[in-house]
Amino acid sequence: MGIVDDLQRARSAFERRDWAVAYERLTAVDREQGATALGPDELGTLATAAFLLGDTDACIRALQRGYRQQIEAGDVLGAIRFAFWLARVLNGRGEGAVGNGWAARAERLLVDQPEDVVERGYLRIHDFFRCLDDGDFPGALAVGEDIVAIARRHGDPDLLAQGLVCKGRLLLYSGRVPEGLALMDEAMVGVAAGELSPIFAGTVYCAMIEGCQEVLDFGRASAWTAALTRWCDSQPDLVPFTGQCAVHRGQILRLHAAYPEALAEFEDACRRYEASGSDVAAGLALGERGDVLRIRGDFTAADASYDEAAGFGYEAQPGRALLMVARGRVPGAVAAVRRLLAETGDPVHRSRLLAGAVEVLLAGGELSDADDAAVQLSTIAESFGCVGLRASAAYCLALVALAQDDPDRALPHARTAARLWGELRAPYELARAKVLVGRAVRLLGDDDSATAELAAACRSFAELGTEPARQGVERLIGRSTAGGLTGRELDVLRLVAVGNSNAEIAERLVLSDKTVARHLTNIFAKLDVPSRTAAAAYARDHDLL
C-alpha cells in the first residue's frame, strides 16, 4: 500500500471520527516513510487525533514538528496556528509558563503580518483567558467582542463559536444573562450543524453547559447535556470532554434525585479526569459527589470527598459550610460563608453561594444578614429569569419569613418554590419546599393541612434516601403532637415556663411583642389553660422543657 493510500485512509478515518485509526495510519506513515512524509496538514491532523485520544504528549510533539516545518517553509501564519495550539494544549494541562511562552512567540511572529488576519483572532483567545484570570471582566468582554468581529469578517466558524461563547459567558458574569445565553445559543447552532472542528465543538459544548449550570438554567443544561452525550458516544475512542460530559450528566441526575446514578457519573468523571491529567476538573467532580453524599446523610464520606476536591484546588462551597452546620459546627460555617460572600462580587458566582448562605446564616441566628442574602438572590433571579434560580430564591424568601415568624409572607413564596421545583422535576427540592408550606400553614392555624404537607414531604425524603431531611421532618411532625403546638409556640412556652416576660421572649426569639402575645393566646387555647402559670405547669408535666 503506497503512502498516498495510507494518507487517504487516515483522512477518511479522521472524517468519520475514528481517531484511533487515523492516529495509527499517520503514525505508521511517519515511522515507515521518515520524518518528511507528513507535511503540516498531516501533522495537524495527527496532533488533533492524538489529543482526542488523550495522548497529549504525542499531540505536543506533532504540533512542535508542524511549527518547525512552517517556520522552515517561511509560512509565518501557518507557524502561528501551530504555536496557538501548543499554547492552548499546554495551558490546558496546567503547564502555564510553557504555554504562555508559545503564546508570546506567536504574538511576536504576528507583529510583521497584515493587521486583519484571522490568526490574530485566534491569539485573542489567549488574551481573553488572561483577562479572565486577572478578574478583568470588562477587558475580557471587549476581547470577546473583538474575536467575534474578526471571525465574522473571515467567515471562520470555529473562531466565531469560540468568540460567541467567550462573550456570552462574560455577559452572564456581568448580570446580562438573557443576552449571554442568546449568544451561547447562537454558538451552539454551529456545533449542531456540524460546522466546527472536533476540539472546538467539544469546548463549546462544555462551556455552554457550564454556563447554564452556573445560572441554574436546568432546561438548557439538560438539553445540551443530552446532545453532548450523543456527540461523545459517536466517538468511542474519545478521551477529552468525556469527563465533563459525565459531570454534567451527574448534575442533571442529581436534580432529578437519581442519586446512585449521579454518584456513578461523578466517580466515572474522576477516573476520566485522572486519565487525562485534568486535576482541577477532577476537583469539581469530587465537590459534586460530596454534595450528593451530604444530602443523603453520609457525612463522613462527604467530608472526605470535599477534602479530595480541595486537594485539587477546588473549594466545594457552599456545600462544605452546609455540612459543617449539619455536624453542629455552626460558627465555623457562618465565618466561611461570610468570607465567600465578601470575596465573590459577580452576580453569577454570587448566586451560587447565596442559597446555601441563607441556610447557614439562619442556623447561626444571623436573621438580618440571612434576609439580606435572600433579597439579593431574589433580585438576581428576577434579572436572570432562569427557573431554577427563581425557585431557589423563592425557597430562601420563605425560609427567612418563617424565621421572622411571618407565615403570611412565607406561604406564597413556599408555594412558588414548590411549583417551580415541580416543573423542573426536582423531587428533593420539591419536598423541601413542601416542608416550608407545612410550617407556614401550621403557623396560620391549619394543623390538618400542615400535617398533610409534612407527611408528604417525609414520604418523599424516605423514598429518596435523604435521611437528614427525613429526620428533620419527623421531628416537626412529632413536635406537633404536644398539645397541637407549633415549633415556635413550643419555643415560646419553654421560655414562659422558665420565667421569661413577653419582652424577654421577644428579644430572645427576635420577635415583636405583638407576635409573642399572639403565640401565647394560641398556646392557652390549644392547651385549654387560663394563664401563664398553668401553661408552665403543662410544660413541666408533659416533659416539654
SVG drawing of the C-alpha trace seen along z (x, -y; Angstrom):
<svg xmlns="http://www.w3.org/2000/svg" viewBox="-59 -47 73 49">
<polyline fill="none" stroke="black" stroke-width="0.4" points="0.0,0.0 1.5,-3.4 1.9,-6.5 -0.9,-8.2 -3.3,-5.4 -2.2,-5.4 -2.8,-9.1 -6.1,-8.9 -7.2,-6.2 -6.1,-8.3 -8.1,-11.3 -11.1,-9.1 -10.8,-7.7 -10.4,-11.3 -13.5,-12.5 -15.7,-9.7 -14.3,-10.4 -12.3,-7.2 -9.5,-8.9 -7.6,-5.6 -7.4,-4.5 -6.4,-8.0 -3.7,-8.2 -2.4,-4.6 -2.3,-5.3 -0.5,-8.6 2.0,-7.2 2.7,-4.2 3.4,-6.5 5.6,-8.6 7.5,-5.6 7.9,-3.8 8.4,-6.7 10.6,-9.0 10.1,-12.4 9.4,-14.2 6.5,-12.0 4.0,-14.1 3.5,-17.7 2.0,-20.5 -1.6,-19.4 -0.9,-15.8 0.9,-16.8 -2.1,-19.0 -4.4,-16.0 -2.1,-13.7 -1.9,-16.2 -5.7,-16.5 -6.2,-12.7 -3.6,-12.3 -5.3,-15.0 -8.7,-13.4 -7.3,-10.0 -5.9,-11.6 -2.2,-11.3 -1.2,-14.9 2.5,-14.2 2.1,-12.9 -0.1,-15.9 2.5,-18.3 5.3,-16.5 3.3,-16.7 2.5,-20.4 6.1,-21.2 7.1,-19.4 4.4,-21.3 5.6,-24.6 9.2,-23.9 8.1,-22.9 6.1,-26.1 9.0,-28.2 11.4,-26.5 9.0,-27.0 8.5,-30.6 4.8,-30.2 4.6,-32.5 0.8,-32.4 0.9,-28.6 3.5,-28.7 1.3,-31.0 -1.5,-28.4 0.7,-25.7 2.0,-28.0 -1.6,-28.8 -2.4,-25.2 0.7,-24.5 -0.2,-27.3 -3.7,-26.0 -2.8,-22.4 0.0,-23.2 -2.2,-25.6 -5.0,-23.1 -2.8,-20.5 -1.5,-23.0 1.8,-24.0 1.0,-27.7 4.6,-29.0 5.4,-27.0 2.0,-27.6 2.3,-31.3 5.8,-31.2 4.3,-29.7 1.5,-32.4 4.2,-35.1 6.1,-33.6 3.0,-33.6 2.4,-37.2 6.0,-38.1 5.5,-36.4 2.3,-38.3 3.9,-41.7 5.1,-41.8 1.9,-40.3 -1.1,-42.2 -3.4,-43.7 -6.5,-41.9 -5.7,-38.2 -7.8,-35.5 -4.8,-34.3 -5.0,-37.5 -8.4,-36.4 -7.2,-33.0 -4.4,-34.6 -7.0,-36.9 -8.5,-33.8 -5.4,-33.7 -5.9,-37.4 -9.4,-36.6 -8.4,-33.9 -5.6,-36.2 -8.2,-38.9 -10.5,-36.3 -7.7,-35.0 -6.9,-38.6 -10.6,-39.3 -10.7,-41.9 -14.3,-41.2 -14.7,-44.4 -11.4,-43.7 -12.4,-40.1 -15.8,-41.2 -14.0,-43.6 -11.7,-40.8 -14.7,-38.5 -16.4,-41.2 -13.1,-41.5 -12.9,-37.8 -16.5,-37.7 -15.8,-40.6 -12.7,-39.0 -14.5,-35.7 -17.4,-37.2 -15.1,-39.2 -13.2,-36.0 -16.1,-33.6 -14.4,-31.3 -17.0,-29.0 -14.5,-27.7 -13.4,-31.2 -17.0,-32.6 -18.3,-29.9 -15.4,-30.4 -15.9,-34.2 -19.7,-33.9 -19.1,-31.6 -16.5,-33.9 -18.7,-37.0 -21.7,-35.1 -20.0,-33.9 -18.9,-37.4 -22.3,-38.8 -23.5,-36.2 -20.9,-37.4 -22.0,-41.0 -25.6,-40.1 -26.8,-40.3 -28.0,-36.7 -30.6,-36.6 -28.2,-38.3 -25.4,-36.0 -27.5,-32.8 -28.7,-34.1 -25.1,-34.4 -24.3,-30.9 -27.3,-29.5 -26.0,-31.1 -22.6,-29.4 -24.4,-26.1 -26.0,-26.4 -22.6,-25.9 -22.0,-22.9 -25.4,-21.3 -24.9,-21.9 -21.5,-20.1 -19.6,-23.2 -17.0,-23.1 -13.8,-21.1 -13.9,-18.5 -11.8,-20.2 -13.8,-23.5 -17.1,-21.6 -16.2,-19.8 -15.0,-23.1 -18.2,-25.0 -20.5,-22.1 -18.9,-22.1 -18.7,-25.9 -22.4,-26.2 -23.5,-23.6 -21.2,-25.0 -22.8,-28.5 -26.3,-27.0 -25.4,-25.2 -24.0,-28.4 -27.3,-30.3 -29.4,-27.2 -30.9,-27.1 -31.6,-23.4 -33.8,-23.2 -30.9,-24.3 -28.4,-22.3 -30.4,-19.1 -30.9,-19.5 -27.3,-20.3 -26.0,-17.6 -28.1,-15.0 -26.6,-16.4 -23.1,-16.3 -23.6,-12.7 -24.7,-11.7 -21.7,-13.6 -19.3,-11.8 -20.9,-8.4 -20.4,-8.8 -16.6,-8.8 -15.8,-5.6 -12.1,-6.4 -12.7,-10.0 -11.0,-10.9 -11.2,-14.7 -14.7,-16.2 -16.0,-12.8 -15.1,-13.7 -17.1,-17.0 -19.9,-15.1 -20.1,-12.7 -20.1,-15.6 -22.9,-17.3 -24.9,-14.1 -24.4,-13.7 -25.6,-17.2 -28.8,-16.6 -29.3,-13.2 -28.8,-15.0 -31.5,-17.5 -33.9,-14.6 -32.8,-12.9 -31.3,-9.9 -28.6,-9.8 -26.9,-6.4 -26.7,-7.1 -25.4,-10.6 -22.6,-9.3 -21.7,-6.7 -21.3,-9.5 -19.2,-11.7 -16.9,-8.7 -16.6,-8.0 -15.7,-11.6 -13.0,-11.4 -11.5,-8.4 -11.6,-10.1 -10.1,-13.3 -7.3,-11.3 -6.6,-9.5 -6.3,-12.8 -4.4,-14.6 -7.2,-17.2 -6.7,-17.6 -8.6,-20.9 -11.6,-19.5 -11.5,-16.4 -12.0,-18.7 -15.3,-19.8 -16.5,-16.2 -15.4,-15.4 -17.2,-18.5 -20.4,-17.5 -20.0,-14.0 -19.6,-15.4 -22.9,-17.4 -24.8,-14.2 -23.3,-12.3 -24.1,-15.2 -27.8,-15.3 -28.0,-11.5 -26.6,-11.8 -23.2,-10.1 -21.4,-13.0 -18.0,-11.2 -17.8,-10.3 -18.9,-13.8 -16.2,-15.3 -13.6,-13.1 -14.9,-14.0 -14.7,-17.7 -11.1,-17.1 -10.1,-15.4 -11.7,-18.3 -9.6,-20.8 -6.5,-18.8 -7.2,-19.5 -7.6,-23.2 -11.4,-23.2 -13.3,-24.8 -16.6,-22.9 -18.8,-25.7 -21.4,-26.3 -21.7,-22.5 -18.9,-22.3 -20.4,-25.0 -23.8,-23.2 -22.0,-20.1 -20.5,-22.0 -23.9,-23.1 -25.2,-19.5 -22.4,-18.5 -23.0,-21.2 -20.1,-23.4 -22.2,-26.5 -19.8,-29.3 -17.2,-28.0 -19.8,-27.7 -21.0,-31.2 -17.5,-32.5 -16.9,-30.6 -20.0,-32.0 -19.2,-35.5 -15.7,-35.2 -17.1,-33.7 -19.6,-36.4 -17.0,-39.1 -14.8,-37.5 -17.4,-37.0 -18.7,-40.0 -20.1,-39.0 -23.8,-38.0 -23.4,-34.6 -20.9,-33.2 -22.6,-35.0 -26.0,-33.5 -24.4,-30.0 -23.5,-30.9 -26.5,-32.8 -29.0,-30.0 -26.6,-28.0 -25.5,-31.2 -29.1,-31.9 -29.4,-28.4 -26.1,-28.8 -26.8,-32.3 -30.2,-31.3 -28.6,-28.3 -26.2,-30.9 -29.1,-33.2 -28.0,-35.9 -31.5,-36.7 -30.8,-40.2 -27.9,-39.0 -29.9,-36.0 -32.7,-38.3 -30.3,-40.5 -28.9,-37.4 -32.3,-36.1 -33.3,-39.5 -30.1,-39.6 -30.8,-36.2 -34.3,-37.2 -33.1,-40.3 -30.5,-38.3 -33.1,-35.6 -35.5,-38.1 -32.9,-39.7 -31.6,-36.3 -35.0,-34.8 -33.9,-31.2 -36.5,-28.9 -34.0,-27.1 -32.7,-30.3 -36.2,-31.7 -37.2,-28.5 -34.1,-28.7 -34.8,-32.4 -38.5,-31.8 -37.4,-29.0 -35.0,-31.3 -37.5,-34.1 -40.0,-31.6 -37.3,-30.3 -36.4,-33.7 -40.0,-34.7 -40.7,-31.7 -37.6,-32.5 -39.2,-36.0 -42.4,-34.3 -44.3,-35.8 -46.4,-32.9 -48.5,-35.3 -45.4,-36.3 -43.7,-32.8 -46.6,-30.8 -46.8,-32.3 -43.0,-32.1 -43.1,-28.5 -45.8,-27.6 -44.0,-29.3 -40.8,-27.3 -42.9,-24.1 -44.5,-24.9 -41.2,-25.8 -39.3,-22.8 -42.2,-20.6 -41.9,-22.0 -38.2,-21.1 -39.0,-17.5 -36.7,-18.0 -38.3,-15.8 -35.9,-16.6 -36.2,-20.3 -40.0,-20.0 -40.2,-18.1 -38.1,-20.7 -40.5,-23.4 -43.5,-21.4 -41.9,-21.4 -42.0,-25.2 -45.6,-25.2 -46.4,-22.9 -44.6,-25.1 -46.4,-28.2 -49.9,-26.8 -49.3,-25.4 -48.4,-28.9 -51.6,-30.1 -53.5,-27.6 -54.4,-25.0 -52.9,-21.9 -54.6,-19.3 -53.2,-20.8 -49.8,-21.2 -49.7,-17.6 -50.6,-16.5 -47.8,-18.6 -45.2,-17.5 -46.2,-13.8 -46.0,-14.0 -42.5,-15.6 -41.5,-12.9 -42.5,-10.1 -40.6,-11.7 -37.4,-12.0 -37.8,-8.4 -38.2,-7.2 -35.2,-9.3 -32.9,-8.1 -32.2,-11.6 -32.0,-10.7 -31.2,-14.1 -34.2,-15.8 -36.5,-12.9 -35.4,-13.0 -35.9,-16.8 -39.5,-16.5 -40.2,-13.7 -39.2,-16.0 -41.5,-18.6 -44.4,-16.1 -43.6,-14.8 -43.5,-18.2 -47.0,-18.9 -48.4,-16.2 -47.5,-18.2 -50.9,-19.7 -51.0,-20.6 -48.4,-23.3 -46.2,-24.5 -42.4,-24.6 -42.3,-28.3 -45.2,-28.0 -43.1,-25.4 -40.2,-27.8 -42.4,-30.5 -43.9,-28.0 -40.4,-26.8 -39.3,-30.4 -42.6,-31.2 -42.1,-28.1 -38.6,-29.3 -40.0,-32.7 -39.3,-35.0 -41.5,-38.0 -43.1,-38.8 -40.4,-41.4 -37.6,-39.0 -39.1,-36.3 -39.4,-38.8 -35.7,-39.7 -34.6,-36.1 -36.6,-34.9 -36.2,-38.1 -40.0,-38.6 -42.2,-41.6 -44.1,-41.9 -47.4,-41.6 -46.3,-38.3 -45.3,-36.9 -48.7,-37.8 -50.4,-36.1 -48.4,-33.0 -49.5,-33.0 -53.1,-33.3 -52.8,-30.3 -50.9,-28.3 -53.6,-29.0 -56.4,-28.0 -54.6,-24.8 -53.7,-23.6 -57.0,-24.8 -55.2,-26.6 -56.2,-30.1 -52.8,-31.6 -49.0,-31.6 -48.7,-29.7 -51.0,-26.9 -49.1,-26.8 -45.8,-26.5 -47.2,-23.6 -48.4,-21.9 -44.9,-22.2 -43.4,-20.6 -46.0,-17.8 -45.5,-16.8 -41.7,-17.0 -41.6,-19.9 -38.7,-21.7"/>
</svg>
